[in-house]
Amino acid sequence: MTEFVERLHNLGKTEPAPMGFGRRVERKQNPALLIIGQTSPSNIKGFLGSSNVDAVDALLLDGVPGKTATKPLKDLLWGVKTSRVSHEEIDDLKEAGCALILIDSPDIHSSVLREDGIAKGVALPLDISDRDAHVLDDLPFDFLTVDYTTKPGDLTVAALMNYQAAVSMVSKHIFLHVSESPEEAELERLRDLPADAVIVNLESISDDALSTLRERVNALDARKPRGHHDEPISAQTSSSSSDGGEHEHEEDDDDDY
């Protein structure tokens, strides 16, 4: 399992305590969402030298960078968004440490989907058909991206249903393209779609907005299993059925992601 995919699998989990005796070490909880910063290869050095470098968990570069551009990224998680990449370029990207490739066009050659340890993703349209949803599930994609166009504070039930309708049709990791930081309560709803990451354009989001997004993501609790309720919904569902018999609930404890 690659480091990037492992990070996805460990979202919201608490890191195990170190083995052996000695001073007690506080166990760290992994974030419930990853923040992926999208930028151009020419802006890598500038961002890595900024105060917000720790606000993102990974970088997504626009286009396939040259070999020299990837050298500063050797200790980071990073990937590329591209509509064109050759077999040789994929080899170079893997050697340089590329962790993910976001396919920006379905016209890209199918060799990009080879098994090479690099996570692959493509866009998930909100109006996707049943047929195309099955196709995306069957193809070897690791994640799908959704354009989240709702302004902060404007996430209505109708809008949430629209996003949920598309996400529920597939069983892949979901990454949301956001232009601003959703409000804290909105992030909770998006986490529960479920979404596993948010992608932000580092060249358009302000430093303050990025810092706020980091704080809000860090404050998120881990996603609860589907079907989980903190409190019984009603007296009938919490104790017994109307005919006096025991009323049992089946709870899905499986984590699809």
Secondary structure, 3 states (H helix, E strand, C coil): CCHHHHHHHCCCCECCCCCCCCCCCCCCECCCCEEEEEECHHHHHHHHCCCCHHHCCEEEEECCCCCHHHHHHCCCCEEEEECCCCHHHHHHHHHHCCCEEEECCCCCCHHHHCCCCCEEEEECCCCCCHHHHHHHHHCCCCEEEEECCCCCCCCCHHHHHHHHHHHCCCCCEEEEEECCCCCHHHHHHHHCCCCCEEEEECCCCCHHHHHHHHHHHHCCCCCCCCCCCCCCCCHHHHCECCCCCECCCCCCCCCCC
